Structure formats: C-alpha cells, structure tokens
Amino acid sequence: MLQAQIFIDKDDLIGLKPLYQYTLEFLMKHGIKGATVFKGVGGFGPNHRLKYPNDLFSFDDVPMVITFIDEKEHVEKVLTALRAETKAGLIITSQVEQW
C-alpha cells in the first residue's frame, strides 16, 4: 500500500474551483478507495512565513493536506494523471501497511 499526501493552501484554485475540492472529485472519479482533507492550524511553506489562520484578524491561507491510500500502482497512476492537470501543491508518498 502507498499513502500520498498533497500539501496545499485552502485558497489554491484550479480554474474557479478550490483545489482541495477538485482533487477530491478527481480521486473519486479515478477510483481511489477513500481520501481525507485536513485543515491545518498553522504551518509555513518555502517562503518560511508562518501562517496561523485562526489568529485574530489573520488573512493567511489555511494550510491543508489531502491524504489517500491505495495499492502502489494505482496511487502512482492517479498521481501521474493529477500532475497532468495541475502542478500546484507538494506531493509526498510513503509505504504503509494496512492492519
């Protein structure tokens, strides 16, 4: 089994649609068994600017992670297809075991 995690900001778009919504629909359309979107309470990216979206008067992008697990070959195929659609976000993968 292979787990993929896609790190994005809540306000990232693909066309007029939020990237997290587009990605979930994409994963479902491509037969991934399940996926979850997590909203972060803080984080930073390559620019090393801290983001705390829950701070009073904060207008920072909310960090988000979309995670899904499936058979290795299926995850790789779907990620290749997703990258053909968008280059947004940082994607990492790791081997996992299902208990």
C-alpha positions, 0 to 999 in steps of 0.5 A: 500500500502507498499513502500520498499526501498533497500539501496545499493552501485552502485558497489554491484554485484550479480554474474557479474551483478550490483545489482541495475540492477538485482533487477530491472529485478527481480521486473519486472519479479515478477510483481511489478507495477513500481520501481525507482533507485536513485543515491545518492550524498553522504551518509555513511553506518555502517562503518560511512565513508562518501562517496561523489562520485562526489568529485574530484578524489573520488573512493567511491561507489555511494550510491543508493536506489531502491524504489517500491510500491505495495499492502502489500502482494505482496511487502512482497512476492517479498521481501521474494523471493529477500532475497532468492537470495541475502542478500546484501543491507538494506531493509526498508518498510513503509505504504503509501497511494496512492492519 
